[in-house]
Amino acid sequence: MADREAVAKYFGKGVKISDLPGPENNDIERIAKAKVFDALDKAARKFLKSKGTKKQGYHKVQDGFALLKDIDPEKVCENSKHARRLRETLKSKLPDRR
């Protein structure tokens, strides 16, 4: 949910960004997991319905990995203190890797 544009792009015209929960006070961890999965499931159903296929919903493994390749890590770090801390720790421990 940190990169709502990537999620909307993945699901195409069947979903609007306004359908997706946004980070609360720039803290993505505050969004309940159930709310995230519900929003992704609704997005997937709208997408599949617009494609004329049976409603199957969001599948964490199939859709999750596909979404991860498109999500902007900078947006995730802007909205997640844990992701930001992980990135900073990795940079300090592995300075020669980028």
C-alpha positions as CSV (number, residue, x, y, z in Angstrom):
1,M,0.0,0.0,0.0
2,A,3.0,2.3,0.2
3,D,3.1,2.4,-3.6
4,R,-0.6,2.6,-4.5
5,E,0.2,3.7,-8.1
6,A,2.1,0.4,-8.7
7,V,-0.9,-1.6,-7.3
8,A,-3.3,0.3,-9.5
9,K,-1.1,-0.2,-12.5
10,Y,-0.8,-3.9,-11.8
11,F,-4.6,-4.4,-11.6
12,G,-5.3,-2.0,-14.5
13,K,-8.4,0.0,-15.1
14,G,-10.4,-2.3,-12.9
15,V,-9.2,-0.5,-9.8
16,K,-8.9,3.1,-8.6
17,I,-6.2,4.3,-6.3
18,S,-9.0,5.7,-4.0
19,D,-10.1,2.0,-3.5
20,L,-6.9,1.3,-1.7
21,P,-6.0,2.2,1.8
22,G,-3.2,4.7,2.1
23,P,-0.5,4.9,4.7
24,E,-1.8,6.4,7.9
25,N,0.4,9.3,8.9
26,N,3.2,8.0,6.6
27,D,3.3,4.8,8.6
28,I,2.3,1.8,6.4
29,E,2.6,-0.6,9.4
30,R,-0.6,1.0,10.9
31,I,-2.8,-0.5,8.2
32,A,-4.3,-3.7,9.5
33,K,-3.2,-6.8,7.5
34,A,-6.9,-7.8,7.0
35,K,-7.6,-4.3,5.5
36,V,-4.7,-4.7,3.1
37,F,-5.7,-8.2,2.0
38,D,-9.4,-7.1,1.7
39,A,-8.4,-4.1,-0.5
40,L,-6.2,-6.2,-2.7
41,D,-8.9,-8.9,-3.0
42,K,-11.4,-6.2,-4.1
43,A,-8.9,-4.8,-6.6
44,A,-8.3,-8.2,-8.1
45,R,-12.0,-9.0,-8.3
46,K,-12.7,-5.7,-10.1
47,F,-9.7,-6.4,-12.4
48,L,-10.8,-9.9,-13.2
49,K,-14.4,-8.8,-13.7
50,S,-13.3,-6.1,-16.2
51,K,-11.4,-8.8,-18.1
52,G,-14.6,-10.9,-18.3
53,T,-13.1,-13.8,-16.2
54,K,-14.4,-15.5,-13.2
55,K,-13.9,-13.7,-9.9
56,Q,-11.0,-15.3,-8.2
57,G,-9.6,-12.5,-6.0
58,Y,-6.1,-11.7,-4.8
59,H,-3.6,-14.6,-4.4
60,K,-0.7,-13.7,-2.1
61,V,1.9,-15.9,-3.9
62,Q,0.9,-15.3,-7.5
63,D,0.0,-11.6,-7.2
64,G,2.3,-10.7,-4.4
65,F,5.6,-11.5,-6.2
66,A,4.4,-9.8,-9.4
67,L,3.5,-6.7,-7.4
68,L,6.9,-6.7,-5.6
69,K,8.8,-6.3,-8.9
70,D,6.9,-3.1,-9.7
71,I,6.8,-1.4,-6.3
72,D,9.2,1.6,-5.8
73,P,11.4,0.8,-2.8
74,E,11.8,4.5,-2.1
75,K,8.1,4.9,-1.6
76,V,8.1,1.9,0.7
77,C,11.0,3.5,2.8
78,E,9.1,6.8,2.9
79,N,6.1,5.1,4.4
80,S,7.7,2.4,6.6
81,K,10.1,3.1,9.4
82,H,10.9,-0.6,9.5
83,A,11.8,-0.8,5.8
84,R,13.8,2.5,6.2
85,R,15.7,1.0,9.2
86,L,16.4,-2.2,7.3
87,R,17.8,-0.3,4.3
88,E,20.0,1.9,6.5
89,T,21.3,-1.1,8.4
90,L,22.1,-3.0,5.2
91,K,23.9,0.1,3.8
92,S,26.0,0.5,6.9
93,K,26.9,-3.2,7.1
94,L,27.4,-3.7,3.3
95,P,28.8,-0.3,2.1
96,D,30.4,-1.8,-1.0
97,R,27.0,-3.2,-2.3
98,R,24.4,-1.0,-4.0
